[in-house]
Amino acid sequence: MPTETVHSDNWLRRGPLDLIEHEHQVQAQLCDSLERIADDLPDNVDRRLCLQVIDSLQFEMPLHHRDEELGLFPLIEKRALPDDNIHDILARLALEHATDESFASELLESLEGLSEGKKLKNPDMVGYMLRSFFESYRRHILWENAIVLPLARARLTHEDMDELHRTMATHRQ
């Protein structure tokens, strides 16, 4: 995990929005990994891949959500114009964060068993759950990339970016 912190710090030095954009790429890779696990059920699952996914679901995803909800989203709401109509979108994305984290916690037990080489009692159900999660999460990432990041780049000031940088750095301490 220390290499992830160093890697994250390098991206944060480039700029907080660059780090968020990079994390979206990492999350897209997480979705690809979840899809691979679902495709490989029940007997060909890569145990190390399961461990990587577990780490990402437990640590990286919640950290990213904190960055957005406590850092980025409030700044966008502060700077948005009435025509941006962003309040409802940000509220929806925050709700999806909570739902995704809850769903991820339900997946962890199965992923932990798979990482230990255990057989699943119901691999079809786990495959369905994995697919439901990564399909929803991919849509979520697309929304943030298509709407939130462009609006942030257009509306946030240098002072806002400094504040976002400080917030994100605090989350990584």
C-alpha positions in Angstrom: 0.0 0.0 0.0 2.9 2.5 0.5 3.6 2.5 -3.2 -0.1 3.6 -3.8 0.4 6.5 -1.4 3.6 7.6 -3.3 1.8 7.1 -6.6 -1.2 9.1 -5.4 1.1 11.8 -4.1 2.8 12.2 -7.5 -0.6 12.6 -9.2 -1.7 15.1 -6.6 1.4 17.2 -7.2 0.2 17.5 -10.8 -3.1 18.8 -9.6 -6.1 17.5 -7.6 -8.4 17.2 -10.7 -5.6 15.2 -12.5 -5.5 12.9 -9.5 -9.3 12.4 -9.6 -9.2 11.8 -13.3 -6.4 9.3 -12.8 -8.4 7.6 -10.0 -11.3 7.2 -12.4 -8.9 5.3 -14.8 -7.9 3.1 -11.9 -11.5 2.5 -11.0 -12.2 1.6 -14.6 -9.4 -1.0 -14.3 -11.1 -2.2 -11.1 -14.2 -2.8 -13.1 -12.2 -4.7 -15.7 -10.8 -6.8 -12.9 -14.2 -7.5 -11.5 -15.4 -8.5 -14.9 -12.5 -10.9 -15.3 -13.3 -12.5 -11.9 -16.9 -12.9 -12.9 -15.9 -14.4 -16.3 -13.6 -16.8 -14.6 -16.1 -18.1 -12.1 -16.3 -20.7 -10.6 -13.0 -22.5 -11.1 -10.4 -20.3 -12.8 -10.3 -17.2 -10.5 -7.0 -15.5 -10.0 -6.5 -15.4 -6.3 -4.0 -12.5 -6.4 -6.4 -10.5 -8.5 -9.1 -11.0 -5.9 -6.7 -9.6 -3.2 -6.0 -6.5 -5.4 -9.7 -6.0 -5.9 -10.4 -6.4 -2.1 -7.7 -3.7 -1.4 -9.2 -1.3 -3.9 -12.8 -1.8 -2.7 -11.8 -1.4 1.0 -9.3 1.5 0.7 -9.0 3.2 -2.6 -12.7 3.6 -3.5 -13.7 5.1 -0.2 -10.8 7.4 -0.2 -11.7 8.6 -3.7 -15.3 9.1 -2.6 -14.2 11.2 0.4 -12.1 13.4 -1.9 -15.1 14.1 -4.1 -17.8 14.5 -1.4 -15.7 16.5 1.1 -13.5 18.3 -1.3 -14.6 18.5 -4.9 -18.4 18.5 -4.7 -18.8 21.4 -2.2 -16.4 23.6 -4.2 -18.3 22.9 -7.4 -21.6 23.7 -5.7 -20.1 27.0 -4.4 -18.9 28.0 -7.9 -21.7 26.6 -10.1 -24.0 28.9 -12.0 -27.7 28.4 -11.8 -27.8 27.2 -15.4 -25.3 24.4 -14.5 -28.1 22.5 -12.7 -25.4 20.6 -10.8 -26.9 20.3 -7.3 -29.2 17.3 -8.1 -26.4 15.6 -10.1 -23.9 15.9 -7.2 -26.5 14.6 -4.7 -27.2 11.6 -6.9 -23.5 10.9 -7.3 -23.0 11.1 -3.5 -25.9 8.7 -3.0 -24.3 6.3 -5.5 -21.1 6.5 -3.5 -22.9 5.2 -0.4 -24.7 2.6 -2.4 -21.4 1.4 -4.1 -19.6 1.2 -0.8 -22.4 -0.8 0.7 -22.5 -3.1 -2.3 -18.8 -3.5 -2.2 -18.9 -4.6 1.4 -21.3 -7.3 0.4 -18.9 -8.5 -2.3 -15.9 -8.7 0.0 -16.9 -11.9 1.7 -17.1 -13.8 -1.6 -13.9 -12.1 -2.9 -12.1 -13.0 0.3 -13.2 -16.6 0.0 -12.0 -16.7 -3.6 -8.7 -15.2 -2.7 -8.2 -18.1 -0.2 -9.1 -20.7 -2.9 -12.5 -21.5 -1.4 -15.4 -22.6 -3.6 -18.4 -20.5 -3.7 -21.8 -21.9 -2.6 -23.6 -20.0 -5.4 -21.1 -18.8 -8.1 -24.0 -17.7 -10.4 -25.3 -15.3 -7.7 -21.8 -13.9 -7.1 -21.2 -13.5 -10.8 -24.5 -11.6 -11.1 -23.5 -9.4 -8.1 -20.1 -8.6 -9.6 -21.6 -7.7 -12.9 -24.3 -5.5 -11.4 -21.6 -3.7 -9.4 -19.1 -3.0 -12.2 -21.8 -2.1 -14.8 -23.2 0.5 -12.4 -19.8 1.8 -11.4 -18.7 2.2 -15.0 -21.8 4.4 -15.6 -21.0 6.4 -12.5 -17.4 7.0 -13.6 -18.7 8.1 -17.1 -21.0 10.6 -15.5 -18.3 12.1 -13.4 -15.9 12.3 -16.3 -18.5 13.8 -18.7 -20.1 16.3 -16.3 -18.3 16.9 -13.0 -14.7 17.1 -14.1 -15.4 19.5 -17.1 -17.5 21.7 -14.9 -14.8 21.7 -12.2 -12.2 22.7 -14.7 -14.4 25.5 -16.0 -15.6 26.9 -12.6 -13.0 26.3 -9.9 -10.6 29.1 -9.1 -6.9 28.7 -8.2 -7.8 29.2 -4.6 -10.4 26.4 -4.9 -7.8 24.1 -6.4 -5.4 24.9 -3.5 -8.2 24.1 -1.1 -9.0 20.8 -2.9 -5.3 19.9 -2.9 -5.1 20.5 0.9 -8.3 18.4 1.5 -7.0 15.5 -0.6 -3.5 15.7 1.0 -5.2 15.5 4.4 -7.1 12.4 3.4 -3.8 10.7 2.5 -2.0 11.4 5.8 
